[in-house]
Amino acid sequence: MTENNCCCRTKERSEKEFKDLMNRLKRIEGQVKGVQRMLEDNAYCPDIMVQVSAINNALNSFNKVLLAEHLKTCVVDDIKAGREDTIEELTETLKKVMR
């Protein structure tokens, strides 16, 4: 399996968690479209860079929320079930995310 492929495991999310994550992604999508408009409108480079920085921060925040939920649910459940390899999986994921 390559780095960009998803594994075959899935996760059932509560309606609240799903809506929160989806709302965050839709806001990020709106920010990206805003930057596209800025570029089309020949906006000043530093203004665009500030908006791109805001997008990066929003993506980092999304990842933090996702990681917290993963730890509280998937990781805890796996360890309780005796799947100690989940720690290695988490370690490898964090290495990729923290590049």
C-alpha positions as CSV (number, residue, x, y, z in Angstrom):
1,M,0.0,0.0,0.0
2,T,1.4,3.4,-0.9
3,E,1.5,6.4,1.3
4,N,-1.5,8.1,-0.4
5,N,-3.9,5.1,-0.3
6,C,-6.5,4.8,2.4
7,C,-6.5,1.6,4.3
8,C,-9.6,-0.6,4.4
9,R,-10.6,0.2,8.0
10,T,-13.5,2.6,8.5
11,K,-14.9,4.5,11.5
12,E,-18.5,5.1,12.5
13,R,-18.8,8.8,13.5
14,S,-21.6,10.3,15.6
15,E,-23.8,12.7,13.8
16,K,-22.4,15.6,15.8
17,E,-18.8,14.6,15.0
18,F,-19.6,14.2,11.3
19,K,-21.4,17.6,11.1
20,D,-18.6,19.4,13.0
21,L,-15.9,18.0,10.7
22,M,-17.9,18.6,7.6
23,N,-18.7,22.2,8.6
24,R,-15.0,22.8,9.2
25,L,-14.2,21.4,5.7
26,K,-16.9,23.5,4.0
27,R,-15.5,26.7,5.7
28,I,-12.0,25.7,4.5
29,E,-13.4,25.2,1.0
30,G,-14.9,28.6,1.1
31,Q,-11.6,30.1,2.2
32,V,-9.8,28.4,-0.7
33,K,-12.4,29.7,-3.1
34,G,-11.9,33.2,-1.6
35,V,-8.1,32.9,-2.4
36,Q,-8.9,31.8,-5.9
37,R,-11.1,35.0,-6.3
38,M,-8.3,37.1,-4.9
39,L,-5.9,35.7,-7.4
40,E,-8.4,36.3,-10.2
41,D,-8.8,39.8,-9.0
42,N,-5.0,40.4,-8.9
43,A,-5.0,40.9,-5.1
44,Y,-1.7,42.0,-3.5
45,C,0.6,39.0,-2.7
46,P,0.8,39.6,1.1
47,D,-3.0,39.7,1.3
48,I,-3.2,36.3,-0.4
49,M,-0.5,34.9,1.8
50,V,-2.4,36.0,4.9
51,Q,-5.4,34.1,3.7
52,V,-3.4,31.0,2.8
53,S,-2.0,31.1,6.3
54,A,-5.5,31.2,7.7
55,I,-6.3,28.1,5.5
56,N,-3.3,26.3,6.9
57,N,-4.3,27.1,10.4
58,A,-7.9,25.9,9.7
59,L,-6.5,22.6,8.3
60,N,-4.3,22.1,11.3
61,S,-7.2,22.7,13.6
62,F,-9.2,20.2,11.6
63,N,-6.4,17.6,12.0
64,K,-6.2,18.3,15.8
65,V,-9.9,17.6,16.2
66,L,-9.7,14.5,14.1
67,L,-6.7,13.3,16.1
68,A,-8.3,13.9,19.4
69,E,-11.4,11.9,18.4
70,H,-9.2,9.1,16.9
71,L,-7.3,8.8,20.2
72,K,-10.5,8.8,22.3
73,T,-12.2,6.2,20.2
74,C,-10.2,4.1,17.7
75,V,-7.0,4.0,19.7
76,V,-8.6,3.3,23.1
77,D,-10.9,0.7,21.6
78,D,-8.0,-1.0,19.8
79,I,-5.9,-1.2,22.9
80,K,-8.8,-2.5,25.0
81,A,-9.2,-5.2,22.3
82,G,-5.5,-6.1,22.5
83,R,-4.5,-4.5,19.2
84,E,-1.2,-3.2,20.4
85,D,-0.1,-2.5,16.8
86,T,-2.4,0.5,16.8
87,I,0.4,2.4,18.7
88,E,2.8,1.7,15.8
89,E,0.1,2.8,13.3
90,L,-0.5,6.0,15.3
91,T,3.3,6.7,15.5
92,E,3.6,6.3,11.7
93,T,0.6,8.5,11.0
94,L,2.0,11.2,13.3
95,K,5.4,11.0,11.5
96,K,3.6,11.7,8.2
97,V,1.4,14.4,9.6
98,M,4.2,16.3,11.4
99,R,6.6,16.5,8.4
